Every structure is written in C-alpha cells, then in structure tokens.
Amino acid sequence: MIDLPEPAVTSDVWPWSTDTDVPTFSANSDWPKISIITPSYNQGKYIEETIRSVLAQNYPNLEYIIIDGGSTDETLEIIKKYEPWISYWVSEPDNGQSHAINKGLKKCTGEIFNWLNSDDFYTPGALFEVASKFKDNSSLHVVSGYERYLRNGSGEEEIFAGTLVVKDIVKTIELSQIGQPSTFFKTNKFKELGPIPENLHYVMDGEMWVRYLLLNGQGKFSKIEKTLVNFRLHNDSKTVNNIHSFHYERNCIICDVQRFAKVPQAIIDHWVTITANKTPVYTLNRPWEINEKYITKKQLRTYFIKKYINFQFQHNNLRNVFFGIKQLIKDKQFNAFMLRSLIKLVIKAG
C-alpha cells in the first residue's frame, strides 16, 4: 500500500482511510498500464476524495493525469499535496471539460483509458476488476461496470447499470447510453475515434460511444457485475442542473446519425417531435465512419423507418403509414415486416 499524505477528512471510510482492504497485486504478473485523466475546475471540496480513490487503488501500473482549467479555489493546493504520485498535471485556462480531456489524452501512454471527474470517486479494487477483465480476454475493447449515484444532502443511493448494450446494435446506438465513469476503453481504440467533440458539453461521451459502435460493433464489450465508481449528484453538478441539455445534445447526435444513413427528413422531423418535444436540433454534420462488417447505413435507415411506421399505426395516421411503407419499397425491403404492414394498412383503410 502506498503511503499517502494525511487526508483532510478524518474517517475510516474509503478513500479517506488507506486501511481499507484493496487487492494485493502480484509483482510477478504483467498488469496492463491504466491511464486515468481527471478534468478539474474549482471542485476543491471534492477533488481530494477523487484523487485518493485513484491512488489508494494501489494499482502497480498507473498513469494518473490531472488537467485543471485554472482553478481559483483550494484545488491546486490539494493537487500539490499529492504531486509525488501524479504522473502529470497542469493548471491553465481551457475551453471546458472535453478540451481538458483531449489535452490529457495526448499525454496518455497506458493500454487502458478512462476519465474520472473531480467530484466522483472509484470504489476499492475498481482498477483491479477492470484490469483483470482485460487480462482474461485480450480481444476486448471496452469493459464497463455499475455506478452508485450519491445524492448529496439526502443520503440517498441508487445503483445504475451504466453502459447499456442490447441485442439489436441499432437500438444500442439509438439509446446511446454510456455510463462513462464506469466504462474503460483500450486506449488505442478510443484514440482511433478522434478527439472528443468540444462543441458538446453534456453527452460528448455519448457521441464517442456511437462512433465506437459504428466502427467496431458491440461484440468486444464486456460487463463487470460490480459497482466501480461513485457518481456524485450535487447542486453544482452538470447532471443535476442541465438534464434538458443532456436530452437535447443526445437528440442532435441521433438526428445526425439518421441524416448520415439518409433517413427521409420527414421521419427525422417526426423523431424530433416525439423525443424532443418539437425542440429544434442543430445539425452536427459529423463525418461518421461506419464498418459494414458490423452495421450498414441500410440497417440504420430501416430501423428508423420501421419505428416510424409502428408509431403511425398506433395513432391511426394511415397516410403517414403509407409514406413509411413506400420508403421500405424504395429500399427494396420486401420482407415480412413490410408485407404485414401493407396488409394491415389495406385492412385499416377498408
């Protein structure tokens, strides 16, 4: 166990106490190097807990990087307190969280990567669980666990399943649900996706997840059935204060994917109406890359057209049903779904 400085908080609770049991790492084992980035700005009341939760993992091959945006509170004093155990840190103005993480990524040399925000903290043994999963299956690209949501002031706790993968990859893309704090990537696979988008501020991780799925499918993803991180919900957190912004940016991503797949604009507009309460979305115009070994534009387009048709049937909008069926015919989708829909339309139209 590394000998960390005395914490600001006297407690026998992790991570303030380094007496908490953590895995013993065999010196004879070749543990993969893990790079963790903490983007930070004026989170002095929380960042020591974050730092200790990384360092007290006692992980033998750790690269810990802190990118601070020029904090004016006690953050720098705390970082300097733990400086001997931090691989690299800097404090200077930046353009926000995504920019800070991109700066940190340029410094990463580990095989495995994730970022941990300066108000969250890992559970004991989290890095051991992640490294073990990657060691057991070297073909994996992504490993994810559960997250514990902590509500400040109320004492409430809730376990969140984190990154969600379902059988249909297009549905996984539509959901774009990534529990970023508990989801670790092979660093080279993450860097292949390009920089984190700096014009998104809430679901930039969601865009990276969609990029990954389009290029790599979901077959090299594995779930750890354990809680890896404590995710703090407090009055100053983005998640608490900007939930509508999360939904908005997610809609921008999914609409952009639909445009990329050449979904008819009328169907995209309908999707915005039912998912975004008619809030206009801005066009991202992302240069999405796709590997048709795992998914095709036609699959994406067909999925959203079918969803449109089903919705219009539910609301008895037969003219719109006919429009959707025509799109399937144009795509030569002469399958059971199209045939059933056509027969159902004829019956309903009388």
N, C-alpha and C positions, 0 to 999 in steps of 0.2 A: 504494500500500500504506500503510495506517495505521501509525503509529509506536507500537507497543505497548511497555509497560514491559519491562524485562529479566525474563525468566522465572526461576522458582525452580530450574528444571532446565536445565543446560547441555547442549544436544543439537541436532543438525542434523536431527532428525526432527520432522515435523508433529505437533502445532501449536506445539511449543516454538520452532521456528525459523520466523520470518516470511519467510525467504528462499525457502521452498518455493513453487514456481510455483502461482499461482492464476489464474483467468480475469481478463482485463482487461475491465472493463465500460465500454461506450461511454457517454460523457456525453450523447450525442445520443439515446439510447434511453430510453424511459419504462419503467423497471423497476418492477414491482409491489412495493408495500411488504410486507415479510415480518415478522411478529411471532413472536418465539421467547420462550417462557417457560421458565425453569429453576426448578423447585421444589427446595428445598435444606434439608437439616438434617444438620449435623455430618458433612459429606463434604469436610472441608478437605484431605484427602490427594489428592482427585481434582478438585475444582471449578476449580482454575486451568486445568487442561487442557481442561475443558469450556468455560470462558469464552473461552479463546484460540481454540478451534476455531470458535466463533461469530464472534468479532470479526475473526479473520485470514482469514475468507472474503473480506474486502474488498468485501462487498456494499454497493452505494451507497444502498439504501433499506431499512435495517434498523431494527427496533424490538426492542431486547433488554431483557427484564424478568426480574428475579430475585426470587422470593418465598421468603424464608428463614424457617424456623419457630422462630427464636430460638437459633441455633447457639451452642455454648459452646466450640468448638474454634477453629482459625485461619481459619474460613470468612469472618468479617466483615472481617478484615484483608485477605484476598485480594480480596473484593468491592470494598473501598475503593480498593485498588490500581488497579482497572480502572474506577472510578466515572465518569471523564470519557466513557467510551464506552458506558455502560449507560444506557438510556432511563429506567428506573425500577427501584428496588429497595427492599425493606423487610425488616426482621428483627423478627419478633414471634411469639409462640406461635400455633399454628394447630391445626386438627383433622386434620392429615395431608396426604398428597400431593394428593388430589382437592380438598380445601378450598383448598390453596395455588394450584393451577392455576385454580380458579374465581375466586379473588381476582385472579390475573393476567389472566384473560380480560376482566374488567371494564375493564382498562387498555389492552387491545389495540385498535389503530386500523388495523392492516395489512389488506391484502386476503387474505393467505395466513397460515395459522397452524399452529404445532406446538409441542410442548413437548419439551425435552431435559433429561433427568435429570442431576443433578450428578455422576454418575460415568460418563457416556457422553460421546462427542465426535464431531463431524462429520468427514467426510473432506474433503480440499481440493476446492473447487469444488462442494460439495453444493448450496448455495443457488442457485448459477448454474444447475445442472441442473434444479432444481425450478422456478425462475422461468421458464426457457426453455420448459419443457414447458407451463406455464400460458399463456405468451405465444403459443405456437404454436397453442393451441386454447383460446380463451377460454370455451368451453362446459363445460370440465372442472370438476368439483367436488373431486376427490381425485386426488393424484399420489403414487405410492409407489415406493421403490427397494428395494435389497437392504441387508442388515445384516451386519456382520462381528462375530461373537462372539469375544471375547477372554477366555481363561481365565487369570486371574492366577496366577502361580506356575508354571504348566506351560508357558506359551508357546504353547499350542495355539490355533489359529484355525479358525473354521468360518464359511462364508458361509451365511446364512439368507435364504430367498426373501422373507420379510416377509409383507405382506398378501396373502392368498390369495383369488382370485376364480375360481370355476368356472362352467361353463355354466348349471347349474341354480341360480337365485338362492336357493332354499330350502336347498340343500346349502351354499351360501356362508354363509347365516345359521346353519345348524346348526354348521358348523365355527367360525364367529365368530373366524377367525384374522386378527388385525391386527398387523402389525409397526409398532407405534405410533411408535418413534423415527424411522422412515424414511417415515412417511405424513403428508402435508401436506394440509390441507383449505382450501378457500375459507373465510375466517373467518365470513362471514355464514351459510354453510350449516352450519357447526359450531355457531354460536350458536343457530340455529333448533332444534337438538336439545334445547335446555335445558341446565341445569347438569350437570356431571359428577357422577355419583352418589357421595355422600360416605359411604354405608354399604357400599360396595365398596372394597376396598383393593388388589386384585391384577388384576382384569380390568375395571376401570371403562372402560378404552379399548375392551374387547370389547363392553360394553353400548352405548357410543356408536356403534360400528360397526354393530351390529344396528339401533339406532334409525335410523341413516342409511339402511341398506339398505331398511328397511320404508317409508320415506318417499320415497326417491329412486331406488330400484333400483340397478343396478350398471353402467349404460351410460355414466356420466360419470366413470369411474375409468380411470386410465392408469398403466402401469408403466414405470419407468425401469430399463433393464437395466444398472444400475451400483450399486455399493455407496456409500451415502450417509452411513452412520453406523457408528461402532464402539461395540458394546454390551458393556459390561464385566461379566463374571461373576466375582464375588469372594465371599469368605466372609461379608461383611456385606450382600450384595445380597438383595433380596426374592426374586428369581428363583431363586437357589440354595437359600435356606433355607426357602422356602414353596411348593414346587412343588405340593403337595397342596392348598393353599389356592387356587391358580390353578384347578385342576380343579374344586374344589368350587364356587367362585363362577361358573365357566362353566356348570356344571350348573344352578345356580339360575337363571341367565339363560334357558337354553334351556327349562327346565321352565316358566318364567313365560310365555315366548312360546307354548308349547303350550297352556297354560291360556287365554291370550288368544284362541287360534284354536279353542278349545273341543274340543281333543283329549280323548277319554274318559280319565277318571282312571286306569283300568286300564292304558291304554297309556303314560301318563306314568309310572306306577309301574314298569312294565316297563323303560322307558327309563332310569330311575334305577338299576334293578337291574343292567343290563348296562354302564352307563357310569360309575356312581359306586360300584360295589361295595356296593350297598344302603345307602350313606350317605344318611340323610335330608337333604333340601334345604329351606332355608327359603323361604317364599313372599315374593316381592318385591312382587307386586301393582302392577306398573308400569302407568301409563296409556299403553300403547303406542299410537302413531299409525301408521296404515297408509294408503298411497296405492294404491288398487286399480288404478291405471293400470299399476303395476309388479308387484304381487303381491296376492293375496287371502288372506283367512283360510281359504277353502276349499282353496287350493293348499297352504298350510301344513299344514292338518289331513290332507289326502290323503297328503302326503309321509310323515308320521309313521305313519299307519295302514298304508301300503304297506310301510314299513320293518319294522313290527311283524309283518305277515303273512309277509314273507320270512323273518324270523328264526324264527318259529314253524314254518314249513315245514322249515327246516334242522334243527330239533330235534324234528321229528315230533310237535309239540303240536297235534293236529288240532282239538281243542276251541277252542283259542285262535285258530287259523286261521279257524274258523267265526265266532268273535266279531268278528274283524277284517273279514271279508267282510260281515257284517251292518252294520258301521259304514259301509262304502262304499255299500251298498244304501240305507241311510238318507239318505246324502248324494246319492243318485241318480247315483252314479259307475258308470254302466253302460258301461264301456269295456273295451278289450282286456285290460288287467291284471286287472280283476275277473273277466272271463269265463274267462281262463286259470287263475286261482286257483281258481275254482269247479270247473272241470273236473278240475284236479289234485287238489282235495280229495275229489271223488267217487271218483276212481280210487284214491287212497290209502286211503280209508275202506272200499273194497272193496264 
